[in-house]
Structure formats: C-alpha cells, structure tokens
Amino acid sequence: MTARAADGFAADRRPRCCFSILTNVDTHSAGTDYWNKAGTAKTFGHPLDLAWLGSLGPDAAVVDYGCGYGRLAGALLAAGYPDIEGFDVSAPLIERARREQPGARFAVLDDPPRLARADASVDALLLFAVLTCAPDSDAQRGIVGEIRRVVKPGGLLYLSDYCLQSDARNVTRYGEHEARFGRYGVFETGDGAVCRHHEREWLHDLLSGFEVVRERDVPVETMNGNPAVATQLLGRCRP
C-alpha cells in the first residue's frame, strides 16, 4: 500500500484544520457562502434507486442530509413515503425546497453535523454528494458518526458520492491541486467549490458502522455539467 493509499491518504502532509468544512466555524462559513450563492443555481443528478429502499415500511421516517432544493424528497413523496425531512446548510436552498416540495419538512443545518433528531429515530438516511463537499477526513467521520447516531439499528444509509475518477480532466486537476491541498483527489472547481474524490477503501472505512449490502457505480453529470461516475453504497446500521 502506498503512502497515498494509507489513511492518511496523504493527510499527514497538510495541517489537520484546513478543510473541516462542516466542523470548523471559518471554513464552514466559507462553504455555506458558496451554497448560498453559486450553489443555488446548481442542479444535481445522482440517481435514486427506489428499489434499494424496498425494505422500508410505508410510514418509514426518511432523512435527506444535504438535501439541497429537495429533489430527492420529491422523488420519495411521489413514491409514497410521507415522512420525509431534509437538512441543508444553505438557507436559500431550503427556502426553494419548501416551495417546491411542500409535502416534506426541511430545516437549515445551523450546527453541522448535528441533526435535530433523537437517537435511533430514522429508518433511512440519504447522503448524496455531501462528502465530496467536506474534504477533511475528520469532518467526514463526524458526519457519518452523526448519521449512525440517528439511524435505527438495522436502518439504512444510502450514500452516493465520487470515488477517484480515471478521465484525463480529473487526473490532471488532482495532480495540479495536490500540492496546494496536500491530498490527492481534492481540488477547487472553476467557480470556487472545494471538492474531494475518494479512494473506494476510504468510503468503506467510513461506513464501518454499517454493513454494506449493495454497491454500484453509475454514470452521472456533475453540478457543472461534466460526465462522471458516482459510487453508490447501501449500508445497514449495525447494532
């Protein structure tokens, strides 16, 4: 295993505080500023496979963490799930979600990663393209730890995110930004978002509190209109 693939995953080559986007006050504010401005015009396209949620009962409590403008909530409502709650750091996106999906509940995530939910109160939680926006490993552990707190034993975590891409555009920018960010796979988009693409092993390590029961790679279009491959994992919360 190379130094890049060990966890670290090159993290030891940079200060630990650089990208705690969801835990550090200053960097959290910067990330929220992006989603309050440039991020409000984005559209998101990671597909939701409703069959993966087929074990849920009709009254299942479902949370969408990082819900954006409520796209997934709309799909779940249309599929007959009435108890949907979405959380996001961006107040403008939450306002849009409330307008477009009045049948769901939405709240601004004021103190990330903390969710205003009781322990073991959620049957299924969606985490779509959220970790890519929180490049710091400790921030990601905090998010997944909070998710494990609120999901019931045996409940589901449906994650969709980006592993390292193999196309020339991404490989080039990984190399160009590695010295700046101290981690291969972290980069800044042309409009100012700092994102991370992950080693597959790292995603599995994050989900160690869940039994991964399904996994697939699917073609998607990024929020900036570029082709990519998303990795989706379905985990069942361990007791």
C-alpha positions as CSV (number, residue, x, y, z in Angstrom):
1,M,0.0,0.0,0.0
2,T,1.4,3.4,-1.0
3,A,1.6,6.4,1.3
4,R,-1.2,7.9,-0.7
5,A,-3.5,4.9,-0.1
6,A,-2.8,4.6,3.6
7,D,-5.3,6.5,5.7
8,G,-3.8,9.4,5.9
9,F,-4.5,9.1,2.3
10,A,-1.8,11.8,2.2
11,A,-3.5,13.6,5.1
12,D,-0.3,13.8,7.1
13,R,1.2,16.1,4.5
14,R,-1.1,19.0,5.5
15,P,-2.4,20.8,8.6
16,R,-5.4,18.9,10.0
17,C,-7.5,22.1,10.2
18,C,-7.5,23.1,6.5
19,F,-10.8,21.6,5.4
20,S,-13.1,20.9,8.4
21,I,-15.8,22.5,6.3
22,L,-18.6,21.1,8.4
23,T,-16.9,21.4,11.8
24,N,-14.7,24.5,11.8
25,V,-16.5,27.8,12.1
26,D,-14.5,29.7,9.5
27,T,-14.3,27.0,6.8
28,H,-18.0,26.1,7.4
29,S,-18.9,29.7,6.8
30,A,-16.9,29.7,3.6
31,G,-18.6,26.5,2.4
32,T,-22.0,27.8,3.3
33,D,-21.3,31.0,1.4
34,Y,-20.7,29.0,-1.8
35,W,-24.0,27.2,-1.4
36,N,-25.9,30.4,-0.6
37,K,-24.6,32.0,-3.8
38,A,-23.2,30.0,-6.7
39,G,-24.6,26.8,-5.4
40,T,-28.2,28.0,-5.6
41,A,-28.1,27.7,-9.4
42,K,-26.9,24.1,-9.5
43,T,-28.8,21.0,-10.4
44,F,-28.0,17.6,-9.1
45,G,-28.3,14.3,-10.9
46,H,-27.2,11.4,-8.8
47,P,-29.9,8.8,-9.5
48,L,-32.1,7.4,-6.6
49,D,-32.8,3.7,-7.0
50,L,-36.1,3.3,-5.0
51,A,-35.7,-0.5,-5.1
52,W,-32.8,-0.1,-2.7
53,L,-35.3,1.3,-0.2
54,G,-37.8,-1.5,-0.8
55,S,-37.5,-3.0,2.7
56,L,-38.9,0.2,4.3
57,G,-42.5,0.3,5.5
58,P,-44.9,2.9,4.2
59,D,-44.5,5.0,7.3
60,A,-40.7,4.9,7.4
61,A,-39.0,8.1,8.7
62,V,-36.5,9.2,5.9
63,V,-34.0,11.9,6.2
64,D,-32.1,13.6,3.3
65,Y,-28.8,15.0,4.7
66,G,-27.6,17.8,2.4
67,C,-31.0,17.9,0.7
68,G,-30.3,21.0,-1.5
69,Y,-33.5,22.1,-3.2
70,G,-35.4,18.9,-2.3
71,R,-35.0,16.8,-5.4
72,L,-34.8,13.5,-3.6
73,A,-37.6,14.4,-1.2
74,G,-39.9,15.0,-4.2
75,A,-39.0,11.5,-5.6
76,L,-39.7,9.9,-2.2
77,L,-43.0,11.7,-1.8
78,A,-44.0,10.6,-5.3
79,A,-43.1,7.0,-4.4
80,G,-45.5,7.2,-1.4
81,Y,-43.2,7.9,1.5
82,P,-45.0,10.6,3.6
83,D,-42.4,11.1,6.4
84,I,-39.6,13.0,4.7
85,E,-37.3,15.5,6.3
86,G,-34.4,17.3,4.6
87,F,-31.5,19.2,6.1
88,D,-29.0,21.6,4.4
89,V,-26.5,24.3,5.4
90,S,-27.9,26.7,2.8
91,A,-31.0,28.8,3.8
92,P,-31.8,29.8,0.2
93,L,-31.8,26.1,-0.9
94,I,-34.0,25.2,2.0
95,E,-36.4,28.0,1.0
96,R,-36.5,26.6,-2.5
97,A,-37.1,23.1,-1.2
98,R,-40.0,24.3,0.9
99,R,-41.6,25.9,-2.2
100,E,-41.1,23.0,-4.5
101,Q,-41.8,20.2,-2.1
102,P,-44.4,21.4,0.4
103,G,-45.3,17.8,1.4
104,A,-41.8,17.3,3.1
105,R,-40.2,19.0,6.1
106,F,-37.0,21.0,5.7
107,A,-34.6,22.6,8.1
108,V,-31.4,24.6,7.9
109,L,-28.4,22.7,9.4
110,D,-27.2,25.5,11.7
111,D,-24.7,23.4,13.7
112,P,-23.3,20.8,11.3
113,P,-23.0,17.9,11.5
114,R,-25.6,17.9,14.3
115,L,-29.1,16.8,13.2
116,A,-32.2,17.9,15.2
117,R,-33.3,14.3,15.5
118,A,-33.4,11.9,18.5
119,D,-31.1,8.9,18.7
120,A,-32.3,6.0,16.6
121,S,-35.2,7.8,15.2
122,V,-34.6,7.4,11.4
123,D,-35.4,4.4,9.3
124,A,-33.3,5.5,6.3
125,L,-31.0,8.4,5.6
126,L,-29.8,9.6,2.2
127,L,-26.3,11.2,1.8
128,F,-26.0,12.2,-1.8
129,A,-22.9,14.1,-3.0
130,V,-22.3,15.5,0.5
131,L,-18.9,14.0,1.4
132,T,-17.4,15.5,-1.8
133,C,-18.2,18.9,-0.3
134,A,-16.5,18.1,3.0
135,P,-12.9,17.3,2.1
136,D,-11.5,16.9,5.6
137,S,-11.4,13.3,6.9
138,D,-12.4,14.3,10.4
139,A,-15.3,16.3,9.1
140,Q,-16.5,13.2,7.1
141,R,-16.1,11.0,10.2
142,G,-18.2,13.5,12.1
143,I,-21.0,13.4,9.5
144,V,-21.1,9.6,9.4
145,G,-20.9,9.3,13.2
146,E,-23.9,11.7,13.5
147,I,-25.8,9.6,10.9
148,R,-25.1,6.5,12.9
149,R,-26.5,8.2,16.0
150,V,-29.9,8.9,14.4
151,V,-30.4,5.8,12.2
152,K,-32.1,2.9,13.9
153,P,-30.2,-0.4,14.3
154,G,-31.0,-2.2,11.1
155,G,-31.9,1.1,9.4
156,L,-30.4,2.2,6.1
157,L,-27.8,4.6,4.9
158,Y,-27.9,5.3,1.1
159,L,-24.7,7.0,0.1
160,S,-23.9,8.4,-3.4
161,D,-20.6,10.2,-3.9
162,Y,-17.4,10.3,-6.0
163,C,-14.5,7.9,-6.0
164,L,-11.3,8.9,-7.8
165,Q,-12.1,9.4,-11.5
166,S,-9.9,8.0,-14.2
167,D,-10.5,10.5,-17.0
168,A,-7.8,12.9,-18.1
169,R,-9.6,16.1,-16.9
170,N,-9.9,14.8,-13.4
171,V,-6.4,13.1,-13.2
172,T,-4.9,16.4,-14.4
173,R,-6.6,18.5,-11.8
174,Y,-5.9,16.1,-9.0
175,G,-2.2,16.5,-9.8
176,E,-2.4,20.2,-10.2
177,H,-4.1,20.7,-6.8
178,E,-2.3,18.1,-4.7
179,A,0.5,20.4,-3.6
180,R,-2.0,23.1,-2.7
181,F,-4.3,21.0,-0.7
182,G,-2.0,18.2,0.5
183,R,-4.3,15.4,-0.6
184,Y,-4.6,13.7,-4.0
185,G,-8.2,14.0,-5.1
186,V,-9.0,17.4,-3.5
187,F,-9.5,20.2,-6.0
188,E,-11.2,23.6,-6.5
189,T,-13.8,24.0,-9.2
190,G,-13.7,27.0,-11.5
191,D,-16.5,28.6,-9.6
192,G,-14.9,28.2,-6.2
193,A,-16.1,25.0,-4.6
194,V,-13.5,22.8,-2.9
195,C,-14.3,19.1,-3.5
196,R,-12.9,15.7,-2.8
197,H,-13.0,12.5,-4.8
198,H,-12.3,9.5,-2.7
199,E,-10.4,6.2,-2.6
200,R,-13.0,3.5,-2.5
201,E,-11.4,1.9,0.5
202,W,-11.8,5.2,2.4
203,L,-15.6,5.2,1.8
204,H,-15.8,1.6,3.1
205,D,-13.8,2.6,6.1
206,L,-16.2,5.5,6.8
207,L,-19.1,3.1,6.7
208,S,-17.6,0.6,9.1
209,G,-20.6,1.1,11.4
210,F,-22.8,-0.1,8.6
211,E,-22.9,-3.5,6.8
212,V,-22.6,-2.6,3.1
213,V,-25.3,-4.7,1.4
214,R,-25.3,-3.1,-2.1
215,E,-22.7,-1.2,-4.2
216,R,-22.7,0.1,-7.7
217,D,-21.1,2.6,-10.0
218,V,-23.4,4.8,-12.1
219,P,-22.8,7.4,-14.8
220,V,-23.8,10.9,-13.7
221,E,-23.5,14.5,-14.7
222,T,-21.8,16.8,-12.2
223,M,-23.3,20.0,-10.9
224,N,-21.1,21.8,-13.5
225,G,-22.3,19.6,-16.4
226,N,-19.4,17.3,-16.7
227,P,-19.7,13.5,-17.1
228,A,-18.5,11.4,-14.1
229,V,-19.0,8.1,-12.4
230,A,-20.8,8.1,-9.0
231,T,-20.3,5.3,-6.5
232,Q,-23.4,4.3,-4.5
233,L,-23.4,2.2,-1.3
234,L,-26.3,0.9,0.7
235,G,-25.4,0.2,4.3
236,R,-27.5,-1.3,7.2
237,C,-26.7,0.2,10.6
238,R,-25.0,-2.3,12.9
239,P,-26.4,-2.7,16.4
